[in-house]
């Protein structure tokens, strides 16, 4: 009988998995995390904002962290849309390509949060999400060559 090599992770070597969280309706961060903390055995807390520097603006994205003792995994929720921005200098160009509001994942503007973990192939199913507030998670790979990959690694 031939032995087959089993792979536990089906992730690419250089990719990291993230999950997109879409809310059914717009609610404040604190209300959303109140519901998440109520149904999970571990709690998420607000941490320092993730900050992205642009040419004309400095963008702030809210971030929340929680640690699961059972799986020994840390999870982070980061808002996909900037919560506020600080203008550094006047926009004088017609097509500057930078606006007052920025999305971390511009291809997914309908996503409210990005769920990450330092583990290469984290199991996001460990987090219970309120059924009436969120759609099902969408897991996507984030390649090493993408700008957000390096931003997230910096904030780990």
N, C-alpha and C positions, 0 to 999 in steps of 0.2 A: 504494500500500500504506500503510495507516494504521500509524502508530507507536503503540505502547502504552507507557504509563508503567509501568516495572517498579519494584516496591517490594522492596527487599532485606529489610526487616524487616516482619513482620506483627504488630508490637506496637502497642498503643495509646500515644498520646502521653505520658500521665501514668503509665502502668503500668511496672513493672519486673518482669522474669521471675526467679523463683526455682525451685529444684528441691528436691523432697523425697526424702530418702534413707532407705530402710527396710532395716534389717538382718534377715537370716534368723534369727539368734540373737543374744542379748545377749552382747557381748564388751566388754572395756575399750577406752577411746579409743586408748590407745597401741598396742594390738594391731591395731585396725582400720587405723590410719594407717601402721603398719609394712607391712601388706599393700598399701595404696594406694601408698606411696612406692616399694615394690619393683617395681611394674609401670609406673610413670610416669617420664617423663624429668625431671620436676621434683618437688620434695619439699614436703610440707606440714609446717609447724612450728607448735607451740603458741604462741599469742599471748595477750594479756590477755583475761580473761573479758569477755563482754558482760554488763553489769549493768543490771538493771531494778529500779527503785524502786517498791515498793508502799506501802500505808498501814501495814501491820503487818510486812512482811518486805522485805528486800533480796535479790533473786534473782541468782544467778550462773550463767551459761551458758558452757560451755567453747567456745573458738573456735580454729580452725586456719586458717592462710593458706598458699597456694602460688602461685607465679608461673610461668606458662608463657612461656618466652622465644620460642618459635616463634610463638605467637599474640599475644604481648605483652598477656596478660590475667592479672589477679589473681583468684584464686578463694578463697572463704572457706567453711568448714564451721562451722556453729554448732549446738550441741546444741539440740534442740527442748525437751527436758526440763531443768529446772534441775538442776545438779549439786549445789548446796547453797544454803541460804538462811540469812540472819541475821535473827533476830527483833528488830525495832526497839522494839516495845511490845506489851504483853499484849493479846490478842484478848478483848474483853469483850462483843462483840456476838454474838448467836446466829447471824445470817445475814450474816456479814461479807463473804462472797464471796471470801475470800483464804485460801489454804491454804499449808502449808509447802512444797509442790511446785507449780511453775507450768510451763505449756507456753507457748512463744512463739506457736505456732499451735494454739489450743485446739480447732479443728475437726479437726485431724490429730494426735491423741495417739499414733497408731501410727507416726508418722514419728520417726526417731531424730535426723536431722540436717537442717538447712536449708542448701542450697548457694546461695551468692550470688556476685555479681560486680558491680563498679561499672559495667560496661557495661550499657546499657539492655536489650539483647537478646543476652545472652551465649550462647555455644555450649558447653553443658555436656557435649556429647559428646566434647570434647577430653580429658576426664578418664576414664581407664580405671579401672573399679571391679572389685574381685575378684568374679568370677561366683558363687562358692560362698558369699559372705558378704552380698551385697546383692541386693535386687530391682531391677528396672528403675527408673530415675529417673522421677519424675512432675513435669513442669514446670507451674507455675501462675503466673498474673499476680498481682502484688501491687499493688493500687490505691493512689493517692496519699492517699486518705481513710482508709486503714487505719493503725492505731497502729504496727504492726511496720514499715511502710514508713519512717516517720520515725525509728524506733529504728535501723534499718539504715543510713539516710543519715547519722545522727549518728556512727556508728562507722566509716564509710568513711574 
